[in-house]
Amino acid sequence: MRELPAESAAEPRSAVLALATGGALLAALALGLAVGAGGWRPALIAQLRVPRVLAGAGVGALLAEAGLALQLLLRNPLADPFVLGASAGAGFGAIAMLLLGGTLWLGSVGGALAALGLLLLLGRRALASPHDEAAAQLVLIGAMLAALFGAGSTLLLALVPTQSLRGAMFWLVGDLSGARWGGALCALALLLGALLHRWRRAFDRLALGGEHAWLLGEPVARLRLALVLLAALATGAAVATAGAIGFVGLVVPHLLRLRGAVRMRQLSWAAPMLGAALLVAADALARGVAMPYELPVGAVTALCGAPVFIALLARQAR
């Protein structure tokens, strides 16, 4: 029977990792509060920048946790939080609600839940099987759901009024300009991170493979279901707030693993901290690079994340 990985000498100390991720988060928060049109007026910072920075931190942390959960579920470091189709479902629901004159947030959450329900219905056998090949079917099911909801969003965009089309397109790419409920998002990220940390040993065993975890006495089906629910909840809340922001959930867990953090004991809290720092910094760049205009933060994360990710993979290969 394959043994659990021992504490690696190359694994960074928790204190060093906490200092690095905490410093990055504090620097990103300071940058987010400082950058923007209007200068350093206290009223402007308190009323506009603080809520936006809090929302960006919450969304970034949730996306990182979703990416961590999916990469653990699929045992694939290149898995993306949007692979389950939750973000595509959220986008479809938001555009549909925009056409009906309802609340954008309500529509996006409803769409994410609909995609989750279909995934659980269609992939119930894969979730119940201890074999890793069965879990890989979730990728195909999620990809098909993403394509289905994406096609529906494209069709609905043709019906969106012209005056609302620009806002809808910005939201689909990723936009924090109207983001609210930052405190609630941060609280949700803390809760999900605590759950990942609480079940860290079971998830470490699941990372060895479904069959190994099953032989070690772990409830593989329930662990996989928990990861699916966590990823869908985190992705749905993030997309409902800021639209479809990509690359955060893909890059953050992989960055930490390249630095030696491979166990959930560290990943469970380091990933949301680094995800929050990354998205807040990207949003500050999106606001400051072309003032007084704002760029979609989703485009900035893709433009910055893709070259960094390619460079890290090339370095790892060498």
N, C-alpha and C positions, 0 to 999 in steps of 0.2 A: 504494500500500500504506500502510496506517495505521502511523504511527510509534509507538514506545514513548513513554509519558509522560516528559517531561523532569523533572529535579529541580525541584519547585515551590518558589517563594519562600515560599508559605504553609505548606509542610510543616515541622513543628516540628523543631528540631535534636535529634539523638539524645541529647545530653547533657541537654537540658531535659526531654525525654520520660522518660529514665531516672530523672532526679531526681524527677519527679512520680509516676511509677508506683512507684518504689522507696519513696518516702515514704509513699504510700498503703498499700503492702504492710506496711511496718514498723509503721505506726499500727494497721492491722487486726490484726496479730499481737499487738501489745501489748494491744489491747482484748480479743482472744480469750483471752489468758492471764489477764487481770485479772477478767473477768466470770464469775460463776457462784456457786452456793451453796457455802458452806464457808469463805469468806474467802480469806486469802492464805497458807495453810499450804503450806510448800514441798513436802511429800510429796504433797499433793492436786494441786498444780500439775504436778508431775513425772509423776505416775501417771495422771492423768485428763485434764487440760487440754492438756498438750503433745501427746500422741498425737491428740487430737481436732482441735487446731489444725493439726497437720501434715496430717491426713487432709483437713480442709476446704480447705487450701491446694492439695493435690494434686488434689482433685476439681474445685475451681474453675478451676485451670489447664487441666485436661484438657477441661472443658466449653467453655472459651473457645477452645481450639485446635480442638475439633470444630466449633464455630460458624464460626470463621474458614475452616476447610477447606470446609465446606458452602457458605458464602456465595461463596467463590471458585469452587467447582465449578459452582454454579448461576447465578453472576453476579447474585445477588439479595441485597441487604443485609438482607432480612427472613427469610432462611432460618434454620431452627432446627436445633440438633444432633439433635433427636429426629424430624426429618422422614423419616429413612431407616427408621424402625421398629425401630431397635436397642434403644431404651429399652423399648418395648412388649414386644419379645421377651424382654429381660432380666427384666422384671417377671413375665411369664408363666412363665418358667423358674424364677424364685425361688419363686413361689407353688406351682408344681407340686412343687418339691423340699421345700417346707415341709410339704406334705401327705404326702409320702413319708418324711418324717423324715430327710432328708439335709441337706447343707450349703447354706445360702442362697447363699453366694458362688458355689459351683460351679454351681448352677442358673441364676443370673443370667448368668454368663459363657456357659454353654451356650446359653441363650435368645438372647443377643445374637449369638453366632456363627451360630445357626440363621437368624436374621433376615438377617444379612449374606450368608449363603450363598444364600438365596432371592433377595435383591436382585441379587447378582452373576449368578445364573442367569437371572432374568427380564429384567434390564437389560443383558445382555451386548452387544446390538446398539447400544444408546444409548451405551455406554461406548466402543465402537469407532468411532463416527461422529464426524467433525470438526465437525458442525453443532451449533449451540447449541440448536436446537429439539429435537434428539434427546436432549440432556442433560436438558432439562426433563421428559422422560418419567420420569426417576428420581424426581422429586417425586411423581408420581402413583403409581408403584409403591411408594414408601416410605409414602405415605399409606394405601394399601390394606393393606400389611403391618401398619402401626400399628393400623389398625382391626381387622384379623383377630386380632392378638395381644391387643389391648385387650379384645375381646369374650371371648376365651378366659380372660383374667385375671378378668373379671367373673363368668364362670360358675364358675371355680375358687374364688373368694372365698366362694361360697355353701356350699362344702364345708369351709372352714377352721374348725377348732374355735373355740368362742367365746373361750377363754382366749388364743388366738393371733391373734384377728381384729384387735384394737387395734394390736398390733405390726406386722401385715401392712399395715394401712391407713397407719400412720405411715411405714413404709418406702416405700410406693408414692408418697406425697406428697413424701417427701424427709426423711431423718433422719440425723444424724451422731452420735447418742448411742452407738451401738455400732460406729462406724467404727474400723478398724485399718489397719495397713500404710501409714501415712502417708508414711514414707520411701520405700517402693517406688513409691507414686503420684507423689511429687514427682520421683523419678528417671525414671519413664516420661514425665512431662510435659517434663522437660528433654530427653530423647531425641527426642520428637516435635517439640519446638520447634527442636532442632538440625537435624532433617531439613527442616522448613519453611524454615529460614534457608539451608541448603545449596542448595536448589533454588529460591531466591527469584527469580532472574531468569526461570526457566522459568515459574513461577507468575504473575509479573507479566505475561508475555506471554500466558498463558492468560486473564488477566483482561480482555484486549482482545477476547476472543472465540475460540472454537475454530478458526474458519477463519483468522483472523489468525495465531494461534499456529502453525497447521499450515503456513502460507505462510512463516513465519519459521523453519521447520525443527524445531519442537518436536514430540515424540511425544505428541500430544493424548490418545490412548487410554490410554497408560501413565500420564500425569499425572493423568487423571481416576480411573483405578483406584487410584493411590496416595492420592489425596484421599479416596476412598470408604473404603479400608482404614484410613487414619489416623483419619477421623471415627468409624468404627465401633469401632475399638479404644479410642479415647479415651472414647467414650460408654459402651461396655460396661464398661470399668474403673470409670468414675465411678458408673454405676448399680449395679454390683455392690457398691460400697462404701457408697453413701449413698442409694440409691433414685433415683427420678425427680425430680431438681431441675431446674426449668425456668428460663428467662429469662436465665441467665448467658451461655450461648453466643450468645443473640440480641443482648443489649445491649452486651456488651463490645467486639466488633469494630466495632459501629456507633458507640459512644462515641469510639473512637480515630479513626475516619474523620471524624467531625464535628469533631475537633480537628486535622485535617489530615494524619494519618498514613495514607497510602493505599498505600504500597509495602510489600512483604513484608520489605524490609530493616529496617523498624521494627516492623511488625505481628507478625512471627514471635516476638519476645521480649516486646514490650509487652503483647500480648493475654494470655498466660498469667499474667504478673505482676498485671495488673489483675483478671483472673478470680479468682485466688487471694485478692486483697485483698477483692474484693466478697463472696465466699462466706464467708470467715472473719468479716467484719464482720456479715453477715446471721446467721450462726450465733450470734455473741455477742449480737445483738439478740434472737434467738429464745430464748436461755437467760436473758437478763436482764430482759426486759420484764414477765414474769409469774412471777417466782421465788416459790416453789420449783418451779413447773411449767415445762415446756418446750414451746415451740410447734414445729410442723414447719418446718424451715428452708426447705423448698420453698414453703410458703405465704408465708413472709416475703419470699423473693426475688421472688415474683410480685406481692405487695402493694406492695413498694418499687420494683420494676423497671418495672412497667407505667406508673405516673404519670410517672416520670422519662423513660421512652422517649417517651411522648406529648408531654411538654413539649419534649424535644429535637427531635422531628419538627416541632412547631409553630414552634419558633424557627428551624429550618432553612428552613421554608417562607417565613417573613417575610424 
